[in-house]
Every structure is written in C-alpha cells, then in structure tokens.
Amino acid sequence: MTASHPRYLIAALAAGLLLAGCGGVRQEASPASTTEAPTTSETPTDTPATTEPETTTEPETTTGAETTEEETTTEEEPSGSPTGSYDVTISGSVEGRSFRRSATLRVVETISSTGTTNDVNPVDVCLVSGNPAAQPQPGAIRFGSNSGCLPGTAAADLDLAEVGADGGTITVEPVENIAATGGNLFTASTSVAACPYYPVSGRLRVTIDGGDVSGSVEVTGYGGAFCGNTSYEATISG
C-alpha cells in the first residue's frame, strides 16, 4: 500500500476542516423579506349637508289704489274785504284837546303770514295822520296792523295788531306786548316835550261801502312813567 504523500494529506485535512466549520451545509442568502403594510382603504363618509328650509317671500299685496303723497299747497282765500287807499277825516279829542284832521286809511292784502304775534291777519290796515314822532300835534296818529303798511317805518313787516274782517267791516285791535316797539303812536299836544303814546288797548273799526268810509278809533295809549295813560277818541268819515 502506497503511503499517501504528505502534501495530499495536508490538503485533504484542510478540506475536511473547512467542511466541518461550515457544518457540511451549504447556506444560501435568503432574499430580504419585504413586508408591505396593509393598505387601509378608507371609505369616504358622505356627511349630509345641512339644508336650510327654503324661505319663500311672497310679494306684498297692496289693497286698494296706491296712495301717492303730493305736496299740498294751501292757498289763502281772499278775505272779501275791499282794499285800497282812502282819504278820510278824523274828528275827536285826545287828552281833553279837540281836533279835526285829514288822514289816510289804507287797506292792503295780508303783508306777513309768518312771525305774527297772533293769528294771520286777513288784511292789513293802517290809519295815518301827520307825523307824531317828528311833528307832535293834537290828534296826530300812526296806527296800523303791520309796520309794512305804515310809511317810513324802520321795522320791516312787523305784526303790530290783530285784525278781524267781516265783508266790508274791519276791526283792528292793538297787541299790548308789542306796543313798546313804537310802531304805533299818537300825540296830544304840539309841545317839543309832548309824550308819544303807544296804543295798548281799544280798537279801530271801519266799514267800507264802495268809496264811502265810516267808522271810529277808540284807543288807550301809554306814555311811560311820567305821562301815564291817555285816551284817543275820534270818528272817521270819507
């Protein structure tokens, strides 16, 4: 029996050792295990939308004819009293002094319908004889229902008296709380110191029939603390 060559023995021994170290089992690399996460399929949940009840607005029904507001203009009706300028004569007495004077009576359409001290005058009236403020004389007078009727008055369209009209008869009564304005006044003497009297009560009453004028003026005037009150009485004719 031929003895094995030592080189072959070493080689065989090495091979055996290799097989013994590997356990005689051939190991193959296992493929990597891929684990897929389970896919969660979400089913969309339909949330019912909140539906508000539909509101139906019915058109308004207007019963009857439609009312249309229109600007209403109120026109003053004519008073029926005659207007014009009349030359008259006044005869009477004041503070015990008699007089007879020529005068002018004017009746005009309503001068002012606003800012009145009383009701709106149906007409405005003034009686003028002389110039009592600048040239005092017995019986000189300026008496009117509105300053716009009196010539040369500084106050514009100032209501001075209350007027009543019944056809051709007209009554004018002074307003006491407006007397101090001096719009109306009369005098009783020719003295430079003559007191101007401002009518605070009484009345002027005239009746106009065509071109004929008749009436009277009876007023009480206040002349201040030093002059007191005095009466003016006269008839009017023309």
Biotite code that builds the C-alpha atoms (Angstrom):
import biotite.structure as struc

atoms = struc.array([
    struc.Atom([0.000, 0.000, 0.000], chain_id="A", res_id=1, res_name="MET", atom_name="CA", element="C"),
    struc.Atom([1.453, 3.040, -1.138], chain_id="A", res_id=2, res_name="THR", atom_name="CA", element="C"),
    struc.Atom([1.704, 5.677, 1.587], chain_id="A", res_id=3, res_name="ALA", atom_name="CA", element="C"),
    struc.Atom([-0.050, 8.919, 0.831], chain_id="A", res_id=4, res_name="SER", atom_name="CA", element="C"),
    struc.Atom([2.079, 11.790, 0.091], chain_id="A", res_id=5, res_name="HIS", atom_name="CA", element="C"),
    struc.Atom([2.145, 14.196, 2.980], chain_id="A", res_id=6, res_name="PRO", atom_name="CA", element="C"),
    struc.Atom([1.129, 17.060, 0.701], chain_id="A", res_id=7, res_name="ARG", atom_name="CA", element="C"),
    struc.Atom([-2.016, 15.288, -0.236], chain_id="A", res_id=8, res_name="TYR", atom_name="CA", element="C"),
    struc.Atom([-2.788, 14.590, 3.377], chain_id="A", res_id=9, res_name="LEU", atom_name="CA", element="C"),
    struc.Atom([-2.481, 18.206, 4.346], chain_id="A", res_id=10, res_name="ILE", atom_name="CA", element="C"),
    struc.Atom([-4.776, 19.201, 1.508], chain_id="A", res_id=11, res_name="ALA", atom_name="CA", element="C"),
    struc.Atom([-7.317, 16.586, 2.489], chain_id="A", res_id=12, res_name="ALA", atom_name="CA", element="C"),
    struc.Atom([-7.158, 17.649, 6.101], chain_id="A", res_id=13, res_name="LEU", atom_name="CA", element="C"),
    struc.Atom([-7.736, 21.313, 5.200], chain_id="A", res_id=14, res_name="ALA", atom_name="CA", element="C"),
    struc.Atom([-10.706, 20.407, 3.101], chain_id="A", res_id=15, res_name="ALA", atom_name="CA", element="C"),
    struc.Atom([-12.174, 18.440, 5.931], chain_id="A", res_id=16, res_name="GLY", atom_name="CA", element="C"),
    struc.Atom([-11.728, 21.222, 8.359], chain_id="A", res_id=17, res_name="LEU", atom_name="CA", element="C"),
    struc.Atom([-13.490, 23.596, 6.022], chain_id="A", res_id=18, res_name="LEU", atom_name="CA", element="C"),
    struc.Atom([-16.422, 21.275, 5.703], chain_id="A", res_id=19, res_name="LEU", atom_name="CA", element="C"),
    struc.Atom([-16.569, 20.734, 9.424], chain_id="A", res_id=20, res_name="ALA", atom_name="CA", element="C"),
    struc.Atom([-16.559, 24.508, 10.110], chain_id="A", res_id=21, res_name="GLY", atom_name="CA", element="C"),
    struc.Atom([-19.475, 25.089, 7.785], chain_id="A", res_id=22, res_name="CYS", atom_name="CA", element="C"),
    struc.Atom([-21.356, 22.192, 9.289], chain_id="A", res_id=23, res_name="GLY", atom_name="CA", element="C"),
    struc.Atom([-21.437, 20.490, 5.978], chain_id="A", res_id=24, res_name="GLY", atom_name="CA", element="C"),
    struc.Atom([-24.454, 22.592, 4.999], chain_id="A", res_id=25, res_name="VAL", atom_name="CA", element="C"),
    struc.Atom([-24.495, 24.930, 2.096], chain_id="A", res_id=26, res_name="ARG", atom_name="CA", element="C"),
    struc.Atom([-26.044, 28.181, 3.125], chain_id="A", res_id=27, res_name="GLN", atom_name="CA", element="C"),
    struc.Atom([-27.682, 30.402, 0.582], chain_id="A", res_id=28, res_name="GLU", atom_name="CA", element="C"),
    struc.Atom([-28.608, 34.001, 1.195], chain_id="A", res_id=29, res_name="ALA", atom_name="CA", element="C"),
    struc.Atom([-32.291, 34.361, 1.759], chain_id="A", res_id=30, res_name="SER", atom_name="CA", element="C"),
    struc.Atom([-33.950, 37.121, -0.143], chain_id="A", res_id=31, res_name="PRO", atom_name="CA", element="C"),
    struc.Atom([-34.927, 40.070, 2.002], chain_id="A", res_id=32, res_name="ALA", atom_name="CA", element="C"),
    struc.Atom([-38.422, 39.700, 3.266], chain_id="A", res_id=33, res_name="SER", atom_name="CA", element="C"),
    struc.Atom([-40.499, 42.634, 2.116], chain_id="A", res_id=34, res_name="THR", atom_name="CA", element="C"),
    struc.Atom([-43.436, 43.213, 4.343], chain_id="A", res_id=35, res_name="THR", atom_name="CA", element="C"),
    struc.Atom([-45.919, 45.501, 2.843], chain_id="A", res_id=36, res_name="GLU", atom_name="CA", element="C"),
    struc.Atom([-48.020, 47.445, 5.293], chain_id="A", res_id=37, res_name="ALA", atom_name="CA", element="C"),
    struc.Atom([-51.567, 46.542, 4.880], chain_id="A", res_id=38, res_name="PRO", atom_name="CA", element="C"),
    struc.Atom([-53.329, 49.158, 2.826], chain_id="A", res_id=39, res_name="THR", atom_name="CA", element="C"),
    struc.Atom([-56.168, 50.712, 4.667], chain_id="A", res_id=40, res_name="THR", atom_name="CA", element="C"),
    struc.Atom([-58.874, 51.638, 2.290], chain_id="A", res_id=41, res_name="SER", atom_name="CA", element="C"),
    struc.Atom([-60.876, 54.459, 3.818], chain_id="A", res_id=42, res_name="GLU", atom_name="CA", element="C"),
    struc.Atom([-64.360, 54.624, 2.634], chain_id="A", res_id=43, res_name="THR", atom_name="CA", element="C"),
    struc.Atom([-65.317, 58.255, 2.360], chain_id="A", res_id=44, res_name="PRO", atom_name="CA", element="C"),
    struc.Atom([-68.194, 59.036, 4.550], chain_id="A", res_id=45, res_name="THR", atom_name="CA", element="C"),
    struc.Atom([-70.648, 61.374, 2.959], chain_id="A", res_id=46, res_name="ASP", atom_name="CA", element="C"),
    struc.Atom([-71.707, 63.929, 5.561], chain_id="A", res_id=47, res_name="THR", atom_name="CA", element="C"),
    struc.Atom([-75.120, 65.106, 4.673], chain_id="A", res_id=48, res_name="PRO", atom_name="CA", element="C"),
    struc.Atom([-75.089, 68.861, 4.129], chain_id="A", res_id=49, res_name="ALA", atom_name="CA", element="C"),
    struc.Atom([-77.353, 70.867, 6.361], chain_id="A", res_id=50, res_name="THR", atom_name="CA", element="C"),
    struc.Atom([-80.096, 72.128, 4.158], chain_id="A", res_id=51, res_name="THR", atom_name="CA", element="C"),
    struc.Atom([-81.897, 75.196, 5.423], chain_id="A", res_id=52, res_name="GLU", atom_name="CA", element="C"),
    struc.Atom([-85.546, 75.287, 4.628], chain_id="A", res_id=53, res_name="PRO", atom_name="CA", element="C"),
    struc.Atom([-86.127, 77.411, 1.620], chain_id="A", res_id=54, res_name="GLU", atom_name="CA", element="C"),
    struc.Atom([-87.831, 80.648, 2.509], chain_id="A", res_id=55, res_name="THR", atom_name="CA", element="C"),
    struc.Atom([-90.329, 81.884, 0.039], chain_id="A", res_id=56, res_name="THR", atom_name="CA", element="C"),
    struc.Atom([-91.117, 85.567, 0.206], chain_id="A", res_id=57, res_name="THR", atom_name="CA", element="C"),
    struc.Atom([-94.456, 86.373, -1.180], chain_id="A", res_id=58, res_name="GLU", atom_name="CA", element="C"),
    struc.Atom([-94.860, 89.783, -2.750], chain_id="A", res_id=59, res_name="PRO", atom_name="CA", element="C"),
    struc.Atom([-96.787, 92.251, -0.664], chain_id="A", res_id=60, res_name="GLU", atom_name="CA", element="C"),
    struc.Atom([-100.267, 92.767, -1.856], chain_id="A", res_id=61, res_name="THR", atom_name="CA", element="C"),
    struc.Atom([-101.496, 96.311, -1.732], chain_id="A", res_id=62, res_name="THR", atom_name="CA", element="C"),
    struc.Atom([-105.180, 96.549, -1.337], chain_id="A", res_id=63, res_name="THR", atom_name="CA", element="C"),
    struc.Atom([-106.814, 99.466, -2.984], chain_id="A", res_id=64, res_name="GLY", atom_name="CA", element="C"),
    struc.Atom([-105.291, 102.246, -5.016], chain_id="A", res_id=65, res_name="ALA", atom_name="CA", element="C"),
    struc.Atom([-101.720, 103.191, -4.294], chain_id="A", res_id=66, res_name="GLU", atom_name="CA", element="C"),
    struc.Atom([-101.504, 106.343, -2.232], chain_id="A", res_id=67, res_name="THR", atom_name="CA", element="C"),
    struc.Atom([-99.193, 108.957, -3.624], chain_id="A", res_id=68, res_name="THR", atom_name="CA", element="C"),
    struc.Atom([-98.166, 111.730, -1.284], chain_id="A", res_id=69, res_name="GLU", atom_name="CA", element="C"),
    struc.Atom([-98.219, 115.047, -3.011], chain_id="A", res_id=70, res_name="GLU", atom_name="CA", element="C"),
    struc.Atom([-97.146, 118.332, -1.686], chain_id="A", res_id=71, res_name="GLU", atom_name="CA", element="C"),
    struc.Atom([-100.240, 120.220, -0.738], chain_id="A", res_id=72, res_name="THR", atom_name="CA", element="C"),
    struc.Atom([-100.186, 123.933, -1.140], chain_id="A", res_id=73, res_name="THR", atom_name="CA", element="C"),
    struc.Atom([-102.740, 125.777, 0.905], chain_id="A", res_id=74, res_name="THR", atom_name="CA", element="C"),
    struc.Atom([-103.755, 129.000, -0.653], chain_id="A", res_id=75, res_name="GLU", atom_name="CA", element="C"),
    struc.Atom([-105.298, 131.657, 1.469], chain_id="A", res_id=76, res_name="GLU", atom_name="CA", element="C"),
    struc.Atom([-108.739, 132.546, 0.307], chain_id="A", res_id=77, res_name="GLU", atom_name="CA", element="C"),
    struc.Atom([-109.439, 136.211, -0.350], chain_id="A", res_id=78, res_name="PRO", atom_name="CA", element="C"),
    struc.Atom([-110.919, 137.885, 2.714], chain_id="A", res_id=79, res_name="SER", atom_name="CA", element="C"),
    struc.Atom([-113.698, 139.536, 0.743], chain_id="A", res_id=80, res_name="GLY", atom_name="CA", element="C"),
    struc.Atom([-112.753, 142.874, 2.303], chain_id="A", res_id=81, res_name="SER", atom_name="CA", element="C"),
    struc.Atom([-112.179, 145.797, -0.074], chain_id="A", res_id=82, res_name="PRO", atom_name="CA", element="C"),
    struc.Atom([-108.616, 147.021, -0.412], chain_id="A", res_id=83, res_name="THR", atom_name="CA", element="C"),
    struc.Atom([-107.328, 150.420, -1.402], chain_id="A", res_id=84, res_name="GLY", atom_name="CA", element="C"),
    struc.Atom([-106.259, 153.832, -0.110], chain_id="A", res_id=85, res_name="SER", atom_name="CA", element="C"),
    struc.Atom([-108.934, 156.238, 1.131], chain_id="A", res_id=86, res_name="TYR", atom_name="CA", element="C"),
    struc.Atom([-108.763, 159.927, 2.046], chain_id="A", res_id=87, res_name="ASP", atom_name="CA", element="C"),
    struc.Atom([-110.746, 160.410, 5.243], chain_id="A", res_id=88, res_name="VAL", atom_name="CA", element="C"),
    struc.Atom([-111.374, 162.941, 8.007], chain_id="A", res_id=89, res_name="THR", atom_name="CA", element="C"),
    struc.Atom([-110.892, 162.148, 11.700], chain_id="A", res_id=90, res_name="ILE", atom_name="CA", element="C"),
    struc.Atom([-112.655, 164.316, 14.312], chain_id="A", res_id=91, res_name="SER", atom_name="CA", element="C"),
    struc.Atom([-112.335, 163.816, 18.054], chain_id="A", res_id=92, res_name="GLY", atom_name="CA", element="C"),
    struc.Atom([-110.387, 164.591, 21.181], chain_id="A", res_id=93, res_name="SER", atom_name="CA", element="C"),
    struc.Atom([-107.264, 163.478, 22.982], chain_id="A", res_id=94, res_name="VAL", atom_name="CA", element="C"),
    struc.Atom([-106.240, 164.428, 26.495], chain_id="A", res_id=95, res_name="GLU", atom_name="CA", element="C"),
    struc.Atom([-109.054, 166.997, 26.554], chain_id="A", res_id=96, res_name="GLY", atom_name="CA", element="C"),
    struc.Atom([-107.988, 168.657, 23.291], chain_id="A", res_id=97, res_name="ARG", atom_name="CA", element="C"),
    struc.Atom([-110.320, 168.613, 20.307], chain_id="A", res_id=98, res_name="SER", atom_name="CA", element="C"),
    struc.Atom([-109.063, 168.116, 16.763], chain_id="A", res_id=99, res_name="PHE", atom_name="CA", element="C"),
    struc.Atom([-110.230, 167.687, 13.198], chain_id="A", res_id=100, res_name="ARG", atom_name="CA", element="C"),
    struc.Atom([-107.668, 166.346, 10.787], chain_id="A", res_id=101, res_name="ARG", atom_name="CA", element="C"),
    struc.Atom([-107.267, 164.849, 7.346], chain_id="A", res_id=102, res_name="SER", atom_name="CA", element="C"),
    struc.Atom([-105.922, 161.303, 7.279], chain_id="A", res_id=103, res_name="ALA", atom_name="CA", element="C"),
    struc.Atom([-105.268, 158.359, 5.005], chain_id="A", res_id=104, res_name="THR", atom_name="CA", element="C"),
    struc.Atom([-106.797, 154.937, 5.569], chain_id="A", res_id=105, res_name="LEU", atom_name="CA", element="C"),
    struc.Atom([-105.130, 152.063, 3.773], chain_id="A", res_id=106, res_name="ARG", atom_name="CA", element="C"),
    struc.Atom([-106.409, 148.500, 3.474], chain_id="A", res_id=107, res_name="VAL", atom_name="CA", element="C"),
    struc.Atom([-103.980, 146.065, 1.837], chain_id="A", res_id=108, res_name="VAL", atom_name="CA", element="C"),
    struc.Atom([-103.663, 142.327, 1.303], chain_id="A", res_id=109, res_name="GLU", atom_name="CA", element="C"),
    struc.Atom([-102.008, 140.343, 4.111], chain_id="A", res_id=110, res_name="THR", atom_name="CA", element="C"),
    struc.Atom([-98.412, 141.553, 4.402], chain_id="A", res_id=111, res_name="ILE", atom_name="CA", element="C"),
    struc.Atom([-96.936, 138.821, 6.585], chain_id="A", res_id=112, res_name="SER", atom_name="CA", element="C"),
    struc.Atom([-98.123, 135.273, 7.264], chain_id="A", res_id=113, res_name="SER", atom_name="CA", element="C"),
    struc.Atom([-95.138, 134.283, 9.440], chain_id="A", res_id=114, res_name="THR", atom_name="CA", element="C"),
    struc.Atom([-93.711, 135.648, 12.671], chain_id="A", res_id=115, res_name="GLY", atom_name="CA", element="C"),
    struc.Atom([-97.052, 137.103, 13.706], chain_id="A", res_id=116, res_name="THR", atom_name="CA", element="C"),
    struc.Atom([-97.906, 137.946, 17.306], chain_id="A", res_id=117, res_name="THR", atom_name="CA", element="C"),
    struc.Atom([-101.378, 136.443, 16.822], chain_id="A", res_id=118, res_name="ASN", atom_name="CA", element="C"),
    struc.Atom([-103.335, 134.836, 14.020], chain_id="A", res_id=119, res_name="ASP", atom_name="CA", element="C"),
    struc.Atom([-102.537, 135.769, 10.439], chain_id="A", res_id=120, res_name="VAL", atom_name="CA", element="C"),
    struc.Atom([-104.360, 138.965, 9.535], chain_id="A", res_id=121, res_name="ASN", atom_name="CA", element="C"),
    struc.Atom([-106.954, 138.556, 6.764], chain_id="A", res_id=122, res_name="PRO", atom_name="CA", element="C"),
    struc.Atom([-105.971, 142.044, 5.571], chain_id="A", res_id=123, res_name="VAL", atom_name="CA", element="C"),
    struc.Atom([-103.680, 144.718, 6.954], chain_id="A", res_id=124, res_name="ASP", atom_name="CA", element="C"),
    struc.Atom([-104.927, 148.179, 7.826], chain_id="A", res_id=125, res_name="VAL", atom_name="CA", element="C"),
    struc.Atom([-103.313, 151.476, 8.785], chain_id="A", res_id=126, res_name="CYS", atom_name="CA", element="C"),
    struc.Atom([-104.570, 154.954, 9.661], chain_id="A", res_id=127, res_name="LEU", atom_name="CA", element="C"),
    struc.Atom([-102.075, 157.786, 9.242], chain_id="A", res_id=128, res_name="VAL", atom_name="CA", element="C"),
    struc.Atom([-102.479, 161.475, 10.050], chain_id="A", res_id=129, res_name="SER", atom_name="CA", element="C"),
    struc.Atom([-99.405, 163.685, 10.337], chain_id="A", res_id=130, res_name="GLY", atom_name="CA", element="C"),
    struc.Atom([-96.114, 162.553, 11.826], chain_id="A", res_id=131, res_name="ASN", atom_name="CA", element="C"),
    struc.Atom([-96.496, 162.291, 15.599], chain_id="A", res_id=132, res_name="PRO", atom_name="CA", element="C"),
    struc.Atom([-92.866, 161.237, 16.183], chain_id="A", res_id=133, res_name="ALA", atom_name="CA", element="C"),
    struc.Atom([-91.252, 164.148, 14.316], chain_id="A", res_id=134, res_name="ALA", atom_name="CA", element="C"),
    struc.Atom([-94.039, 166.783, 14.499], chain_id="A", res_id=135, res_name="GLN", atom_name="CA", element="C"),
    struc.Atom([-96.274, 166.145, 17.525], chain_id="A", res_id=136, res_name="PRO", atom_name="CA", element="C"),
    struc.Atom([-99.765, 167.663, 17.236], chain_id="A", res_id=137, res_name="GLN", atom_name="CA", element="C"),
    struc.Atom([-103.139, 167.005, 18.892], chain_id="A", res_id=138, res_name="PRO", atom_name="CA", element="C"),
    struc.Atom([-104.668, 164.032, 17.134], chain_id="A", res_id=139, res_name="GLY", atom_name="CA", element="C"),
    struc.Atom([-101.603, 163.153, 15.025], chain_id="A", res_id=140, res_name="ALA", atom_name="CA", element="C"),
    struc.Atom([-101.604, 159.347, 14.738], chain_id="A", res_id=141, res_name="ILE", atom_name="CA", element="C"),
    struc.Atom([-99.979, 156.351, 13.106], chain_id="A", res_id=142, res_name="ARG", atom_name="CA", element="C"),
    struc.Atom([-101.898, 153.203, 13.862], chain_id="A", res_id=143, res_name="PHE", atom_name="CA", element="C"),
    struc.Atom([-101.570, 150.046, 11.785], chain_id="A", res_id=144, res_name="GLY", atom_name="CA", element="C"),
    struc.Atom([-101.796, 146.273, 11.976], chain_id="A", res_id=145, res_name="SER", atom_name="CA", element="C"),
    struc.Atom([-98.401, 145.785, 10.286], chain_id="A", res_id=146, res_name="ASN", atom_name="CA", element="C"),
    struc.Atom([-95.378, 148.058, 10.012], chain_id="A", res_id=147, res_name="SER", atom_name="CA", element="C"),
    struc.Atom([-95.242, 147.346, 6.280], chain_id="A", res_id=148, res_name="GLY", atom_name="CA", element="C"),
    struc.Atom([-98.457, 149.318, 5.889], chain_id="A", res_id=149, res_name="CYS", atom_name="CA", element="C"),
    struc.Atom([-97.044, 152.413, 7.607], chain_id="A", res_id=150, res_name="LEU", atom_name="CA", element="C"),
    struc.Atom([-94.818, 154.740, 5.541], chain_id="A", res_id=151, res_name="PRO", atom_name="CA", element="C"),
    struc.Atom([-91.236, 155.248, 6.708], chain_id="A", res_id=152, res_name="GLY", atom_name="CA", element="C"),
    struc.Atom([-91.255, 152.563, 9.413], chain_id="A", res_id=153, res_name="THR", atom_name="CA", element="C"),
    struc.Atom([-87.809, 151.057, 10.021], chain_id="A", res_id=154, res_name="ALA", atom_name="CA", element="C"),
    struc.Atom([-89.097, 147.676, 11.227], chain_id="A", res_id=155, res_name="ALA", atom_name="CA", element="C"),
    struc.Atom([-89.888, 145.523, 8.198], chain_id="A", res_id=156, res_name="ALA", atom_name="CA", element="C"),
    struc.Atom([-93.243, 143.721, 8.139], chain_id="A", res_id=157, res_name="ASP", atom_name="CA", element="C"),
    struc.Atom([-93.667, 143.629, 11.913], chain_id="A", res_id=158, res_name="LEU", atom_name="CA", element="C"),
    struc.Atom([-97.065, 142.438, 13.096], chain_id="A", res_id=159, res_name="ASP", atom_name="CA", element="C"),
    struc.Atom([-98.475, 145.136, 15.389], chain_id="A", res_id=160, res_name="LEU", atom_name="CA", element="C"),
    struc.Atom([-102.171, 144.389, 15.869], chain_id="A", res_id=161, res_name="ALA", atom_name="CA", element="C"),
    struc.Atom([-104.905, 141.822, 15.483], chain_id="A", res_id=162, res_name="GLU", atom_name="CA", element="C"),
    struc.Atom([-107.334, 142.161, 12.587], chain_id="A", res_id=163, res_name="VAL", atom_name="CA", element="C"),
    struc.Atom([-110.848, 140.851, 12.137], chain_id="A", res_id=164, res_name="GLY", atom_name="CA", element="C"),
    struc.Atom([-112.758, 141.200, 8.877], chain_id="A", res_id=165, res_name="ALA", atom_name="CA", element="C"),
    struc.Atom([-116.406, 140.630, 8.050], chain_id="A", res_id=166, res_name="ASP", atom_name="CA", element="C"),
    struc.Atom([-117.032, 141.706, 4.492], chain_id="A", res_id=167, res_name="GLY", atom_name="CA", element="C"),
    struc.Atom([-116.606, 145.476, 4.337], chain_id="A", res_id=168, res_name="GLY", atom_name="CA", element="C"),
    struc.Atom([-116.272, 145.876, 8.135], chain_id="A", res_id=169, res_name="THR", atom_name="CA", element="C"),
    struc.Atom([-112.766, 145.638, 9.545], chain_id="A", res_id=170, res_name="ILE", atom_name="CA", element="C"),
    struc.Atom([-111.635, 145.759, 13.174], chain_id="A", res_id=171, res_name="THR", atom_name="CA", element="C"),
    struc.Atom([-108.056, 146.391, 14.325], chain_id="A", res_id=172, res_name="VAL", atom_name="CA", element="C"),
    struc.Atom([-107.003, 145.855, 17.956], chain_id="A", res_id=173, res_name="GLU", atom_name="CA", element="C"),
    struc.Atom([-103.507, 146.690, 19.288], chain_id="A", res_id=174, res_name="PRO", atom_name="CA", element="C"),
    struc.Atom([-101.343, 143.999, 20.883], chain_id="A", res_id=175, res_name="VAL", atom_name="CA", element="C"),
    struc.Atom([-100.119, 145.255, 24.254], chain_id="A", res_id=176, res_name="GLU", atom_name="CA", element="C"),
    struc.Atom([-96.869, 143.299, 24.402], chain_id="A", res_id=177, res_name="ASN", atom_name="CA", element="C"),
    struc.Atom([-95.756, 144.746, 21.069], chain_id="A", res_id=178, res_name="ILE", atom_name="CA", element="C"),
    struc.Atom([-96.695, 148.366, 21.863], chain_id="A", res_id=179, res_name="ALA", atom_name="CA", element="C"),
    struc.Atom([-93.246, 149.222, 23.203], chain_id="A", res_id=180, res_name="ALA", atom_name="CA", element="C"),
    struc.Atom([-91.731, 148.821, 19.734], chain_id="A", res_id=181, res_name="THR", atom_name="CA", element="C"),
    struc.Atom([-93.198, 152.252, 18.943], chain_id="A", res_id=182, res_name="GLY", atom_name="CA", element="C"),
    struc.Atom([-94.671, 151.132, 15.641], chain_id="A", res_id=183, res_name="GLY", atom_name="CA", element="C"),
    struc.Atom([-97.999, 152.690, 16.600], chain_id="A", res_id=184, res_name="ASN", atom_name="CA", element="C"),
    struc.Atom([-98.282, 156.028, 18.404], chain_id="A", res_id=185, res_name="LEU", atom_name="CA", element="C"),
    struc.Atom([-100.218, 159.272, 18.719], chain_id="A", res_id=186, res_name="PHE", atom_name="CA", element="C"),
    struc.Atom([-99.668, 162.662, 20.363], chain_id="A", res_id=187, res_name="THR", atom_name="CA", element="C"),
    struc.Atom([-101.878, 165.077, 22.322], chain_id="A", res_id=188, res_name="ALA", atom_name="CA", element="C"),
    struc.Atom([-100.038, 168.410, 22.005], chain_id="A", res_id=189, res_name="SER", atom_name="CA", element="C"),
    struc.Atom([-97.617, 170.432, 19.880], chain_id="A", res_id=190, res_name="THR", atom_name="CA", element="C"),
    struc.Atom([-95.025, 170.790, 22.635], chain_id="A", res_id=191, res_name="SER", atom_name="CA", element="C"),
    struc.Atom([-91.499, 169.617, 21.883], chain_id="A", res_id=192, res_name="VAL", atom_name="CA", element="C"),
    struc.Atom([-91.844, 167.713, 25.118], chain_id="A", res_id=193, res_name="ALA", atom_name="CA", element="C"),
    struc.Atom([-95.085, 166.075, 24.007], chain_id="A", res_id=194, res_name="ALA", atom_name="CA", element="C"),
    struc.Atom([-95.332, 162.478, 25.141], chain_id="A", res_id=195, res_name="CYS", atom_name="CA", element="C"),
    struc.Atom([-95.675, 159.837, 22.459], chain_id="A", res_id=196, res_name="PRO", atom_name="CA", element="C"),
    struc.Atom([-98.487, 157.497, 23.463], chain_id="A", res_id=197, res_name="TYR", atom_name="CA", element="C"),
    struc.Atom([-98.346, 153.877, 22.335], chain_id="A", res_id=198, res_name="TYR", atom_name="CA", element="C"),
    struc.Atom([-101.774, 152.188, 21.907], chain_id="A", res_id=199, res_name="PRO", atom_name="CA", element="C"),
    struc.Atom([-102.144, 149.221, 24.272], chain_id="A", res_id=200, res_name="VAL", atom_name="CA", element="C"),
    struc.Atom([-105.882, 148.602, 24.115], chain_id="A", res_id=201, res_name="SER", atom_name="CA", element="C"),
    struc.Atom([-109.033, 149.645, 22.277], chain_id="A", res_id=202, res_name="GLY", atom_name="CA", element="C"),
    struc.Atom([-109.867, 149.300, 18.585], chain_id="A", res_id=203, res_name="ARG", atom_name="CA", element="C"),
    struc.Atom([-110.168, 150.867, 15.184], chain_id="A", res_id=204, res_name="LEU", atom_name="CA", element="C"),
    struc.Atom([-113.358, 149.906, 13.353], chain_id="A", res_id=205, res_name="ARG", atom_name="CA", element="C"),
    struc.Atom([-114.214, 150.945, 9.803], chain_id="A", res_id=206, res_name="VAL", atom_name="CA", element="C"),
    struc.Atom([-116.832, 149.999, 7.263], chain_id="A", res_id=207, res_name="THR", atom_name="CA", element="C"),
    struc.Atom([-116.101, 150.453, 3.573], chain_id="A", res_id=208, res_name="ILE", atom_name="CA", element="C"),
    struc.Atom([-119.008, 150.537, 1.151], chain_id="A", res_id=209, res_name="ASP", atom_name="CA", element="C"),
    struc.Atom([-117.810, 151.302, -2.348], chain_id="A", res_id=210, res_name="GLY", atom_name="CA", element="C"),
    struc.Atom([-115.972, 154.608, -1.989], chain_id="A", res_id=211, res_name="GLY", atom_name="CA", element="C"),
    struc.Atom([-117.638, 155.535, 1.306], chain_id="A", res_id=212, res_name="ASP", atom_name="CA", element="C"),
    struc.Atom([-115.819, 155.030, 4.582], chain_id="A", res_id=213, res_name="VAL", atom_name="CA", element="C"),
    struc.Atom([-117.214, 155.344, 8.091], chain_id="A", res_id=214, res_name="SER", atom_name="CA", element="C"),
    struc.Atom([-116.027, 154.236, 11.479], chain_id="A", res_id=215, res_name="GLY", atom_name="CA", element="C"),
    struc.Atom([-114.241, 155.184, 14.665], chain_id="A", res_id=216, res_name="SER", atom_name="CA", element="C"),
    struc.Atom([-111.000, 154.848, 16.549], chain_id="A", res_id=217, res_name="VAL", atom_name="CA", element="C"),
    struc.Atom([-111.017, 154.486, 20.323], chain_id="A", res_id=218, res_name="GLU", atom_name="CA", element="C"),
    struc.Atom([-107.693, 153.508, 21.856], chain_id="A", res_id=219, res_name="VAL", atom_name="CA", element="C"),
    struc.Atom([-105.807, 153.966, 25.117], chain_id="A", res_id=220, res_name="THR", atom_name="CA", element="C"),
    struc.Atom([-102.148, 154.841, 24.860], chain_id="A", res_id=221, res_name="GLY", atom_name="CA", element="C"),
    struc.Atom([-99.324, 154.508, 27.382], chain_id="A", res_id=222, res_name="TYR", atom_name="CA", element="C"),
    struc.Atom([-96.807, 157.348, 27.504], chain_id="A", res_id=223, res_name="GLY", atom_name="CA", element="C"),
    struc.Atom([-94.380, 155.986, 30.058], chain_id="A", res_id=224, res_name="GLY", atom_name="CA", element="C"),
    struc.Atom([-93.953, 156.544, 33.774], chain_id="A", res_id=225, res_name="ALA", atom_name="CA", element="C"),
    struc.Atom([-94.112, 160.361, 33.531], chain_id="A", res_id=226, res_name="PHE", atom_name="CA", element="C"),
    struc.Atom([-97.040, 160.578, 31.114], chain_id="A", res_id=227, res_name="CYS", atom_name="CA", element="C"),
    struc.Atom([-99.178, 157.619, 32.118], chain_id="A", res_id=228, res_name="GLY", atom_name="CA", element="C"),
    struc.Atom([-102.208, 156.629, 30.036], chain_id="A", res_id=229, res_name="ASN", atom_name="CA", element="C"),
    struc.Atom([-104.493, 158.746, 27.883], chain_id="A", res_id=230, res_name="THR", atom_name="CA", element="C"),
    struc.Atom([-107.436, 158.079, 25.576], chain_id="A", res_id=231, res_name="SER", atom_name="CA", element="C"),
    struc.Atom([-107.770, 158.859, 21.880], chain_id="A", res_id=232, res_name="TYR", atom_name="CA", element="C"),
    struc.Atom([-111.344, 159.006, 20.520], chain_id="A", res_id=233, res_name="GLU", atom_name="CA", element="C"),
    struc.Atom([-112.389, 160.033, 17.023], chain_id="A", res_id=234, res_name="ALA", atom_name="CA", element="C"),
    struc.Atom([-114.905, 159.341, 14.260], chain_id="A", res_id=235, res_name="THR", atom_name="CA", element="C"),
    struc.Atom([-113.776, 158.503, 10.749], chain_id="A", res_id=236, res_name="ILE", atom_name="CA", element="C"),
    struc.Atom([-115.631, 159.619, 7.650], chain_id="A", res_id=237, res_name="SER", atom_name="CA", element="C"),
    struc.Atom([-114.799, 159.829, 3.996], chain_id="A", res_id=238, res_name="GLY", atom_name="CA", element="C"),
])
